[in-house]
Amino acid sequence: MKKTLTITLLIILIMNSIHAQEKKNNHFLNSFVFGSSLTYLWDTNKYDQNTTVYDEYVWSNYSWNLNFAVSLSKSFSTGIQVLNIWSTGTRIENTHNIIYGAFVQYDFLHKTPSKKRMFIEISIDKGDFFTGGTLDPYTRKGLWYNGIGFGFEIPLKSISPNLYLDLSGYNYVILNKIFDKYNYTQYIIGLNYRFGKNFKE
């Protein structure tokens, strides 16, 4: 049910933006953005509730996100993303997982002359990275996620007029009916490179 509602919401947002551009088409598909980011998460000395002793261990997680977006209007953009996740730890084997899907972004600063962006993002994704119970995250195929994020995009004019710094946070909610699951949350520090006209023009 949640998965259906999320997909429906994404379609409504996209179609509403496309419809709005039928009368004013100067922002529709006139700008393209390629983004890349790296994230590192870790955990140490976590108490395992399945045992009666303190379980000293180390768990770490590297992720690499690649995304591509196009403008739908001055305020909306849509795109696709692929999140590669590499995990290692004292209680798990080295694993590689993938989360991929489609997203819609809304820029709250689209009416301002500033090149900065403050945005919210909603996505529907599929993958095999499971977070649940007291165990470390592990591989479980056939998972669906509802992603929601919030962030800022800051121009790096001293390097390139097309380059932007992406600072944001993202939360993946597993939509499958699985007991004791929890969300996967990550911070994002990345770079975005724009092609075509700027969203603010």
VOGU-3710 file (C-alpha; in Angstrom, 3 decimals, decimal comma):
1> mkktltitll> 0,000/0,000/0,000  2,758/2,457/0,959  4,690/1,545/-2,183  1,646/2,240/-4,352  1,025/5,600/-2,665  4,656/6,627/-3,101  4,698/5,748/-6,802  1,385/7,559/-7,292  2,717/10,670/-5,560  5,829/10,708/-7,727
11> iilimnsiha> 3,728/10,378/-10,888  1,401/13,177/-9,762  4,322/15,515/-9,035  5,944/14,799/-12,393  2,720/15,099/-14,408  1,709/18,279/-12,598  5,050/19,866/-13,426  4,864/18,754/-17,072  1,330/20,120/-17,372  2,431/23,462/-15,945
21> qekknnhfln> 5,133/23,695/-18,612  2,750/23,192/-21,518  1,919/26,899/-21,323  5,389/28,050/-20,294  8,011/25,743/-21,706  11,231/27,689/-21,141  12,367/25,450/-18,232  11,179/22,025/-19,376  14,160/19,712/-20,064  16,521/22,664/-20,549
31> sfvfgsslty> 18,960/21,698/-17,766  20,720/18,455/-16,887  22,635/17,521/-13,747  25,089/14,694/-13,127  25,903/14,041/-9,471  28,282/11,833/-7,518  28,806/11,444/-3,775  30,706/9,293/-1,288  29,549/8,432/2,244  31,291/6,607/5,074
41> lwdtnkydqn> 29,401/5,202/8,092  30,780/3,163/10,978  29,829/1,612/14,303  31,999/0,182/17,097  31,510/-1,587/20,434  27,788/-2,054/20,040  26,000/-4,226/22,575  24,400/-7,281/21,003  21,050/-7,892/22,714  21,093/-11,514/21,529
51> ttvydeyvws> 23,926/-12,325/23,937  24,605/-11,796/27,634  28,104/-10,398/27,073  29,484/-7,226/25,649  30,307/-7,929/22,019  33,201/-5,741/20,892  33,242/-5,384/17,125  33,701/-2,975/14,242  31,330/-2,384/11,335  31,849/0,090/8,502
61> nyswnlnfav> 30,023/1,069/5,352  31,112/2,912/2,210  28,555/4,064/-0,325  28,876/5,694/-3,741  25,850/7,392/-5,260  25,520/8,268/-8,953  22,525/10,250/-10,164  21,280/12,045/-13,246  18,458/14,611/-13,264  16,604/16,832/-15,723
71> slsksfstgi> 14,568/19,977/-15,103  10,783/19,768/-15,397  10,132/23,338/-14,340  11,849/26,133/-12,450  11,076/24,385/-9,147  10,849/20,664/-10,031  13,403/18,210/-11,376  13,359/14,438/-11,758  15,978/11,774/-12,261  17,397/8,341/-11,551
81> qvlniwstgt> 20,004/7,176/-9,059  22,161/4,145/-8,265  23,573/3,697/-4,748  26,426/1,190/-4,362  27,069/0,058/-0,780  30,142/-1,817/0,465  30,076/-3,143/4,041  32,649/-4,886/6,191  32,889/-5,909/9,841  34,056/-8,428/12,391
91> rienthniiy> 30,701/-10,261/12,354  29,935/-10,178/8,611  31,664/-10,995/5,355  32,482/-8,199/2,946  29,322/-7,413/1,007  28,253/-5,265/-1,949  24,640/-4,070/-2,174  22,729/-1,816/-4,550  19,735/0,503/-4,160  18,401/2,119/-7,341
101> gafvqydflh> 15,330/4,109/-8,315  13,703/7,333/-9,494  13,292/10,616/-7,639  11,643/14,037/-7,756  13,162/17,198/-6,233  11,532/20,494/-5,279  13,657/23,627/-4,901  12,414/26,034/-2,206  14,666/28,824/-3,496  13,507/28,742/-7,115
111> ktpskkrmfi> 12,032/32,263/-6,886  15,260/33,822/-5,628  18,122/35,120/-7,821  20,626/33,067/-5,815  22,319/30,133/-7,537  21,998/28,160/-4,293  19,309/25,501/-3,919  17,471/24,231/-0,829  15,558/21,147/-1,826  13,440/18,241/-0,654
121> eisidkgdff> 13,590/14,921/-2,491  11,203/11,957/-2,661  12,085/8,657/-4,321  10,890/5,117/-4,890  13,712/2,569/-4,951  14,465/-1,129/-5,149  17,446/-2,996/-3,735  18,903/-5,688/-1,495  20,336/-3,799/1,518  18,398/-4,822/4,633
131> tggtldpytr> 18,525/-3,078/8,013  16,668/-4,809/10,831  16,782/-6,285/14,320  20,030/-6,124/16,309  22,157/-7,561/13,519  24,416/-5,701/11,128  22,781/-4,817/7,795  22,847/-7,734/5,374  21,741/-8,785/1,885  18,054/-9,500/1,349
141> kglwyngigf> 16,712/-9,429/-2,195  13,436/-7,929/-3,378  13,273/-4,911/-1,078  11,401/-1,699/-1,890  12,203/1,643/-0,285  10,576/5,046/0,065  13,364/7,614/0,180  13,099/11,156/1,482  15,903/13,675/1,703  16,641/17,324/2,372
151> gfeiplksis> 19,686/19,303/1,386  21,525/22,295/0,020  23,390/22,865/-3,222  26,130/25,514/-3,183  27,885/26,829/-6,325  31,670/26,411/-6,530  32,316/29,324/-8,876  36,028/29,495/-8,056  36,478/26,027/-9,587  33,834/25,996/-12,317
161> pnlyldlsgy> 30,566/27,877/-12,983  28,918/24,501/-13,605  30,106/22,784/-10,420  28,048/22,619/-7,184  28,634/21,204/-3,700  25,818/18,919/-2,488  25,262/18,743/1,299  22,243/16,677/2,292  20,759/13,888/4,364  18,700/10,944/3,177
171> nyvilnkifd> 16,457/8,378/4,842  15,385/5,086/3,223  12,233/3,457/4,625  11,772/-0,236/3,787  8,237/-0,720/2,439  8,149/-4,533/2,623  6,204/-5,999/5,546  9,134/-7,341/7,574  9,261/-7,546/11,358  11,815/-5,464/13,261
181> kynytqyiig> 13,094/-3,508/10,251  14,509/-0,018/10,642  15,431/2,860/8,338  18,746/3,356/6,575  19,915/6,953/7,085  22,991/8,588/5,605  24,580/11,995/5,202  25,695/13,023/1,724  28,672/15,106/0,624  28,961/15,215/-3,136
191> lnyrfgknfk> 29,483/17,197/-6,306  26,942/18,064/-8,983  27,797/19,223/-12,498  25,204/21,055/-14,584  24,736/20,978/-18,348  22,544/23,388/-20,296  20,776/26,356/-18,733  20,756/26,963/-15,000  17,518/26,222/-13,116  17,391/29,825/-11,895
201> e> 17,481/31,406/-15,360
//
